[in-house]
Amino acid sequence: MHTLTTLAATLPAHLRADTIAPATETVQAGVFLVGPLLIGLPLLSAAVLLLLGRRADRWGHWLGVLASAGAFVAGAVAFLALLGRPADQRVVVVDLGRWLDAGAFHVDAGFRLDPLSLTFVLLVTFVGTLIHVYSVAYMEHDDARRRFFAYLNLFVAAMLLLVLADSYLLLFVGWEGVGLASYLLIGFWNHRTPYAVAAKKAFVANRVGDIGLIVAMGLMVAQFGALDFDTVLGGASELSEGTATAIGLMLLLAACGKSAQFPLQSWLGDAMAGPTPVSALIHAATMVTAGVYLIVRSGAIFDAAPTAQLVVVVVGAITLLFGAIVGCAKDDIKKALAASTMSQIGYMVLAAGLGPVGYAFAIFHLVTHGFFKAGMFLGAGSVMHAMDDQVDMRRFGGLARYMTITWLTFMAGWLAILGVPPFAGFFSKDKIIEAAFVPVDGQPWRAWVFGTVALLGAGITAFYMSRLFFMTFEGERRWAPKADGSAQHPHEAPPLMTWPMIILAVGSVGLGLVLGLGGRFVTWLEPVTGHVEHEEPVLPAWSLIALTLAVVVVGVVLAWRRYAVSQVPVVPPLGTALTRAARVDLYQDSVNDALLVEPGQHLTRSLVFADRAVVDGTVTGVGRATVGLGDLARRVQTGYVRSYAATTVIGLVVLVVAVLVTQS
């Protein structure tokens, strides 16, 4: 029987609220033992689907759906149990025993059930289950559908392990599992070379970020001799600022790789090569949110490192503008949504970098974003399903009257991401903008700079998301013929695809109000993020709401005039220099090639040359010299007695002469 240790919120002392008193309680097995079940169900399903092979083709997809749904039920049970406890007892650790034991260093395996981890559990399993159901119909004609569902289950299991882990080392196992599963899913159709290349690109970019997490763990072991959250985060306030900054920056590097933040964002657009349900899973509720989770979970470290915290805000600000600008020029509907994801994750990272005031708002927006972005990705898949898998928005237009459900559900996501009240984004994204305008450490200039960036990002978001919506559903029809030359006949998707979209649309409409009313979501996260007193921004809150809505209206009107009222050219116009740059992701691949790939190739070639010319050359030269000396010695050994006698006489004469010379 496992022992459950219920802990008080393991926050640094300066973050603990007076209302959350530290307490420790040990209880015997109970409802929280569903923790291992959360990961076990999808992991077991993945193993069964992979091991049984084609024998599971007829029913394997439904097993995958049931496994994800079962994990959601288990998560909901744990959530209700935690919700019924006092606030100071909402951090529960399920101890699974000793995992690693190496002298003084040891790591225990355990699952941490607290408001932060269970928020992710519910998001991942609920949205993930809807994506599983959608995939049953979307992948109906794919011969490898069983294997696809096995990979989906593996992805969900790895993500759940990541957020439930009670130590950085166990978190790293889930972290790598997510990377592996994403590689398998992005490259699912790897018989097409571009898809295989995209999967490899995502895998390599994530491995670069993983170096940061490995180095951070090394620094933690050097400082604390441990990797569990209680020891590391509980002692973070005792670190020197330099050490805390080093650990924080390495954690940020890991987050940048997984969450596609500057400068490791280049893989995200190419990841659209995978099936559309994969795009919804990766870019809405799972993989790209892992970096935000890591930063918020490690908040105590960043609070002890103001420099690292500032870098987090800068990275988030750059990325939210980067993604927004790129999104304005993309004609591929999925890549436009990917750019939007990059930008919205940038908002979350910016909020997380603001410290305790922004942690809860970052997770709040992460949850609402999971609903409306998943809904829009599934809506994009519905459009592709109706348009012979075409993705060029310049070949869409006028689809609203043919795909009413898709149009309405997509509209809910569009209004939510714009932050139009009372849709979900209004309650989450606007809170981040307000928090960005709050002075930090008595430095109002930071509030003006980062607040203005967040406000500008809201206006650009309104433009490019309205552009996407109008080009797809409004205006005149610009349909291209099917691949076989026949005419397009767009139609609504089957119920297994539309019902998940409808449920996500309901969340896009009302989730922000439900969670944001009375600050209940922020209060729910307090055992992890700490209680933070409300601070006033440099501008009144009501004026920030008015400004945000004003820039959103301007963005929508500009997009309406250009892409709904005016005729949209089927062939993209040349555009400005910025537009041309945005079409190629602001030359991020060219920069990566120039700074990393080409120097790396030259270094590799130089090392190969040095290895062949110096190392191998030296060894080969010694070998050849030895062989040459052997040849010379062999020639002296003729086998004739007279030759040996003559050699002996010559040697004797030389010896006599040498003796005589030395004596004289």
N, C-alpha and C positions, 0 to 999 in steps of 0.2 A: 504494500500500500504506500503510495507516494505521500510525502509530507508537503503540505503547502505552507509557505512562509509568507504571511501578509505583512507588507512593509509600509511604513509611511512614505510619503513622496520623497524620493532621494534627490532633493534639490540642494544646491548650495544654500548656506544660511541666509544670504542676502536676498534670495528669491522666495523663501518660504513665507506664506501668509500666516497671519496670526490665527486665522480661522482653520488652518490645517495643522493640527498638532502632530508631531512625530509620534508614532506608536508602532509597536511590533507585536504581532499575534501569530501564534502557530496553531493551525487547525488541521484536522485529519482529512482524509480523502472526501471529496464532495463534488459539487457541480463543476468546479474548475478543472477537473480532470478531463474535460472535453478538449483542453488545450492540445494534447498530442493528436486527438482525433481530427482536429482542424487540418493538420498537415498530412496525417495518415490516409485520409479518404482519397484526396486527389492523387497522392503519390502511389497508393496501391492500385488505383484505377489505371494510371499511366503504365505501371508495370504489367498489369494484366493485358492491356491492349497491345503492348509491344511484344509480350512473350507469346500470346496466343496467335498472333499473326492474322492471316486471312480468315481463320476460323471465327474471328470476332467481327468480321466486316458487316454482318447483317444487323447487329445490335450494339456494336462497340460505341457508337456515337451517343446512344442513350445512356450507357454506363458512364460516359464522360460527363453528361449533363447531371445525372444523379449524384455523382461524386462531388461536383462543384456545389450543387444545391444542398447536399448533406453537410458540407463544410459551412455553408451559410447558416443552416439551422444550428449547428454546433456553436458558431460564433454568436448567433442571436441569444442562445441560452447563456453563454458566458457574459454577454453584454447585460442581459436582464439581471443576472446574479450580481454583477459588479454595480449596476445602477442602484440596487437595493441596499448597498452598503454605505456607511458614512463616508464623507469625502476623504477622511484621513486613513481609510482602509481600502482605498481603490487601487492599490498597487499590489498585485498578487504574483508570486513567483512559484511555478510548478517545478520542483526540483527533481531532475531525472538522474542525479548521481554524478560521480566523478567521471569526467571524459578524458582529460589528459593529466598525467602526473609525471613531472620531470623534476625531481628534487624539491627545491623550494617553490618552483613554479608549477601551478596546477590550474586547470580550468574545469569548472562544473558545467554540465549541460542543463539548461533550464529554459522554460518558456515564461515570458513576462507578459502578464495580462493586466494592462492598465488602460486608462482612457485613450492614450495615443495609439497603442498597438491595436486595441479593439476597434477603434475608428477605421483603421486601415483594413482590418479583417472584414468588417462589414462591407466596406466599399469594394474591396477586391472580390469577395465571394458573391455579393449581390450583382454588381455590374458584370462580373465574370460569368455568372450563371446565365444572365440574359444574353451575353455574347455567345455562350455555348448553344443556347436554344436557337439563336439567329443562325449560327453556323450549320445546324442540322439541315436547314433548307439551302443556305448559301453554297455549301459544299456537297450538295446532294449528288451531283454528277461527277464528282472527283473520285477516281478509283482508290485513292489513298486517304479517304475520309477518316478511317479508323486511326491511322497513324497521326493525322492532324489533331484529332481529339486527344490522343495520348500526349502530344506535345503541349496542347492547351492545359491539360491537367498537370503536367510537369511544371509548366510556367506558374500556375496558381499555387502549387505546393511550394515552389522555391520562393515566391513572393511572400507567402505566409510565414515561411521559416525566417525570412529576412526581418519581418516586422515583429515576430514573436520572440526572437532570440534574446537571451538575457546577458549576452556578452558580445563583444566585438568579433571574436573569433567565430562563434556560431552564426552571427550576422553575416560574416564573410562567406560562409558556406552557402547561405541563401543568396547572397550577392552574386556569387559565381554561378549558382544554379540558374538565376534569372538571365545572366549573360549567355549561358549555354542554350537555354530554352528559346531565347530571342533569336539566336543564330539559327536554330533549327526551324523556327517559324518564318522568319524573314526569307530564308532560303528554301522554303518548302517546295517551291517549284524550281528546284536548282538545275533542272535540265535546260533552263533558259539562262544563258551566261550572265546577263545583267543582274538577274536575281541572285545568283550565286556570289557575284562580286559585291552586291549590296550587303549580303549577309556577312561576308568576310570583313567588309569595311566597318560595319557595326561592331563586330567582334573585336577587331584590332583597336578601334577607338575606345571601347570600354576597357580593354586591357591596359591602355595607357592610364586611364583614370584609376584602375585597380592598384597601380603602383603606389598611388597616394595613400590608399587605405592600408596597404601592407606596411609602408613606412610609418604611418601614424600608429599602427599597432606595435611596431618595434619601439617607438618612442614611449608608448604607454607602458610596455613591459620594463623598459629601462627606468622609468620614473616610479611606477607603482608595483612592479612585479606581478601584475594581474591584468586581466582584460575584461572582467565583469563590470557591468554598468555601475553597480553600487560603489565599488572601489574607485574606479576611474572618475566618474562624474561627481561622486561625493568628495573626492580629494582634489578636484580641478582648481578650486579656489586657492589651494596651497602651491600651485605651480608658479614658477617664475613666468613673467610675461613673455619672455623670449621662447621658452619651451611651449607654453600654451599657444603662442602664435604659430610655431612650427607645426604642432599637431593640428591646429585649426586649418591651416593652409593645405596640409596634406588631405584632411577630410574634405575640404572644398574641392580639391583636385578630383577625388573619387566621385563626389557629387556631380561635378561638371561632366564627367564621362558618362555616368548613368542617366543623368537628366538632360543631356544635350545642351549644356550651357557653354557660353564662350570660355575658352577657345576650342572646346571639344564637341561642337554642335554639328559638324559636317555630316555625320552619319544619319541624322534623323530623316532628312528628305528622301534619301535613297532607300530607307527602311520601308517606304511605301510599296516596295516591290512585292512584299508579302501579301497574302490574301487579306481582304478588307477587314474581316473580324480580328485578324492579328493587329492591324493598325489601330482598331478601337481598343483592344486590350492593352497594347504597349503604350499608346499615346494618351490614354484617358485615365485608367485606374491603376496601372501596375508599374511597369519598369521606369518610366520617366519621373514617377513620383518618389522613387526610392532615394534619390539625392536629397530631396526636400526632407524626407523622413530622417535621413542621417544627420542633417544639420540641426533639425529641431531636437532630435534625441540627444545630440551632443551639445545642447545649448549651454550647459555649464562651462564647457571648454571655451566656447566662443565668447561667453560673458567675461571670461578671464583674459581674453585676448582682443582688445579693442581694434587693433590693426587688422587682424584676420576678419573681424566682424565687418569692418569698413570695406575690405576687399570683397566680401560676400555681397554687400549691397551694390558695389560697383559692377560686379559680374552680372547680378540680376538686372541692373539698369541697362547695361549694354545689350544683354540678350533679349530683353523685352522689346527694345527698339530694333535690334537686328532682325528678329523674327517678324515683327510687324512690317518692316520695310520689304523684306523678302516676300511676305504674303501678298503685298500689293501687286506683284508682277507675275505671280504664278497662274498659269492657265490650267494646270492639272489640278482637279478638284481635291485629290488626296494630298498632294504636296502643299496646296494652299492651307489645308487643315493642319498639316504637319508644321508648317511655319507658324500657324496660330498656336499650336501646342508649345512650341519653343518659346514664343512670346509670353504665354500665360504661365508657364513654369518660371520664366524670368520674374514675373510678378511675385510668385511664391518665394523664390530665392531672395528677392529684394526684401520682402516682408520678414523672412527668417533672419536676414542680416541686421534688422532693426533691433534685435534683442528681444527681451521678454515682452515688449509691447507688440511685437509682430509675430511671435511664434504661433499663437492661436489663430490669427488672421490668415497666416500662410496655410495652415491645415484646413481652415474653413473654406478657403477658395479652392484648395485641392479637392475637397469633397464635392463641392458644387460643380467644379470643372469636370470631375469624373463622370457626372451625369450628362451635362449638356454636350461635352465633347464626344463621349461615346455615342450619344444619340446622333450627332452630326456625322460621325464616321459611318455608323450603320446606315444613315440616310444616304450618304455618298455611295455605299455599297448597293443600296436599293436602286439608285439612279443608274449605276453601272449595270446592274442586273436588267434594267429596262432598256438600256441603250447599247446592248451588244458589247459590254465591257469597255466602252469608250470612257475616257477620263478628261478629255479636252472640253472645258466649259464653253469655249467659243463654238462648239458643235452642239450645245444644248439650247436652252431658251424655251420658254412657253410650256414647261413641263407641269406647272401647277394644276392645270385643268385635267391632266391625264393621270397624275399621281397625287391625289388629294391628301391621303394619309401621310405620305412622305413629305409633302410640302408643309403640312401643318406641324408635324413633329420637328422637322428641320427648322421651321420658323421659331418654335419654342426655344431650341438651342441657340439660334441666332440672336434672339432678343435677350436671352440669358447672358451670353458672352458680351453683348453690348452693355449690359448693366442697366437695362430699362426696368424701372419698377413696375410691378412687384416681382419680376423674375429673379432667379436665384443669384445671378451675377451681381445684381444691385446690392445685395446684402453682404457679399464677400469681397468682390473686387474694389468696391468703393471704400470699404474699411481699410484696405491696403493703401489706397491713395491717401486717405485721411491720415493713416499712421506714418506715411512717408513725409507728410508735412509737419510732423511733430519734431521739434528740435531735440537733438541728441547731444548730451554732455554740454549743454549751454552753447551749442554751435548752430545758430539759425541758418547759416549759409547751406548747411547740409540739407536742412528741411526744404529750402527753396530749390536746390538743385535736384534732389531725388524726387521731391514732390512734383516738380514741373515735368520731369521725365515720365513719371507715372501718369500724369494727366495727359501729356502728349501721346503716350502709348494708347490711352483710351480712345483718343480721336482717330488715330491711325487704324486701330482695331475696328472701329465702327466703319471705316471706309472699306478696308479689304474684306471684312466679313460680309458687308452689304454687297460689295462687288460680287463675291462668290454667290450669294443668295439670288441676286437679280440676274446674273448671267445664266444661272442654272434654271430658275423657275419662272422668271418673268420675261417680258419682251417678246420678240418674234422668234419663231422656230428657225434654228440653224442646223438642223439635223443632217449628219452625214449618212450615206448608205451603210448598210451592214457590210461585214467582210465579204459576204457572198454576192454583194451588189444589190440585194433586195432593199426595199424601203424600211425605215424604222417604224415600229408600232409600239411606242412606250406604253407600259401597263404597270399597275400597282404590284408590289411584291406579295408573295403568299403570306398567310397569317403568321407562320412561324418566324417570319422576318419583321412583320409590321407590329406585332404585339410587344416585342422588346423595345422597339422604337417608341411606342405609345407610353410604356411605363417609364422610360427614361425622360420622355417629354414631360410627364407629370412631375418628375423630380426637378426638371429644369424650371418648371413654373413655380412650384411651391416649396421646394426644399430649403431655399434660402430663408424664407419667412419662418418656416418651422424651426430651423436651427438658430436663426438669428434673433428671434423674438425674445426680448428680455435678457439678451446676452447669455442664453442657456448653453450654447456650444462652448463659448469661452470659459464659462464656469465649469463645464464638464471636463475640460482639459487642464484645469488648475492644478490637480495633483501632480502633473508632469511639468507644465510650463510655468507654474507659480502664479500667484495672484498679483496683478499689476493694477495700480491705481490709474484711472483715466487721466490722460494728459491732453492739454489743449493744443491743437495745431496752430501754426502761425497765422492761419486764416480761420474764421469761424466755420464750424462744420457745415452749417446750412449753405454757406457760400461755396464750399468745395463740392457739395452735391449739385448745386446749380451750375457751377463751372463744368463739372464732369458731364452732366446731361447736355449742356450747351455744345461741348466739343463733339459729343456723340451725335447729336442732331446734325451738326455741320458735316460730319463724316458720312452719315446716311444720305443726306441731301446731295452731296457731291457724287456719291456712288449712284444714286437714283437717276440723276441727270445724265450721267455718262453711260450707264449700263442698262437702264430700264427704259428710259424715254428715247435716248439716242440709239441709232443702229450700231450694233457691235460687229466690227469687222471679223470675218472668219480667220483671216490671216493676221497675225499680230503685227501692229505697226512697229516701225523702228524704235520709237520712243526716245526718251532722254538718256543721257549717260547713266543716271542713277537707275532708270528702269532696266536698261540693258545689264547693268551690274547685278540688280536684284534677281533677274531671270537666271543668272548663274550663281545664285546664293552669295552675292557680294564677293565673288572670287575666292571663297574660303578654300576650295579644293586647290586652286592655284597657289594660294599662300601656303597651305600645308605641304604641297609638293616642293615649293621653293625652300621652305624653312626646315622641313623634316625629311620628306621622302628622298629628294635628290641628294642632300648632304649625307643621308644614311646610305644611299646606294654608292656614293663616291667613297665613303668610309669603308663600306664592305668590300668594294673592289680593291681599295688600297690595302686592306688587311689580307685579302686573298693574294695579292701580288707579293706582299711582304712575307706571307707564309710560304709561297712557292719559291721566291728568290732568296730569302734569307734563311728561314728555318729549314725548309726542304733542301735548299741549295747547300747549306752547311753540311747537313747530314749526308746528302748525296756526294758532296765533294770529299768528305772524309772516307766514305765508302770507296770512291774511285781511287783515291790516293792509296788506300790499303791494298786494293786490287793491283795497282801499278807496282807497288813495292813487292808484292807477291810474285808478279811476273818477272821482275828483275832477279829475285832470289831463285826463282825456278830455273832461269836460264843458266845460272851458275852451276846448278846440279845437273851435270851432263851424263853421269854414269860411267865415264871412262877413268880408269885408274891413273893413266898418264896425266890426265888433266888435274886430278887431285894432287898427284906427286909434284907437278909443276907449280901448283898453287902453294903447296907446302914449302917448296924451295924458295919461291918468291917471298913468302911471308917470313921465312927464316933469314933471308938476306936483308929484308927491311928491318927486322929486329936487331940483327948484328950491327947494321949501319947506325941505327938509332942509339944503341949502347955505346958504340965508339964515339959518336958525336957528343953524347952527354958527358963522357969521361974526359974528352979533350977540352 
